[in-house]
Every structure is written in C-alpha cells, then in structure tokens.
Amino acid sequence: MHHGRWNDGWNGGSGVWMVLMMVAFVAVIAWVIISLSHRNSRPTIGEPGSAAAGPMSPQAILAERLARGEIEPDEYNTRLAVLLAAPPIRSR
C-alpha cells in the first residue's frame, strides 16, 4: 500500500548517502590534485639535489644527516674529522 511517500520512506537515507558520496568524491579529487602538485614540485633531472646531478660528497651526506637530526653535532664533528683526515679511497 502506498501512503504518498516516494520509495517507501527511503528518501531520508538516500539523501545521507548522496552527501557522503559527494564528500568522498571531493576528497578523492583533492587528493589527486595534491598528489600531482607534489610530483611536479620535485627536482627535475640536472637540478641540484636531484639524483641525476651526480653523487653527493661524503661531507654533504654527513651535513644532510646532521640537518635531518639523524646525528648529533658531536658525532658530526668526529665523523667529519675522520673524513678530512683519511686519504681518499680509490676505486678499481
């Protein structure tokens, strides 16, 4: 028996699902835009800091580790002194 409501009372529930699906759709679109913008902001070939710019020196790697907080300044100074005092290793 039909009492004048469309879809036998499903209107309230379907409205909630429509809103949730729209929010999910907008979130996915935002995620795609953010992902693409981060991909485009990375260094390109030949720019300083990119892998294609060549290998980093041991001193630069050590300084980068200090800047990231991976090592303490005392350890940095000790390792830098070792690097500067050691003769260069020659590859065959």
C-alpha positions, 0 to 999 in steps of 0.5 A: 500500500502506498501512503504518498511517500516516494520509495517507501520512506527511503528518501531520508537515507538516500539523501545521507548517502548522496552527501557522503558520496559527494564528500568522498568524491571531493576528497578523492579529487583533492587528493589527486590534485595534491598528489600531482602538485607534489610530483611536479614540485620535485627536482627535475633531472640536472637540478641540484639535489636531484639524483641525476646531478651526480653523487653527493660528497661524503661531507654533504651526506654527513651535513644532510644527516646532521640537518635531518637530526639523524646525528648529533653535532658531536658525532658530526664533528668526529665523523667529519674529522675522520673524513678530512683526515683519511686519504681518499679511497680509490676505486678499481 
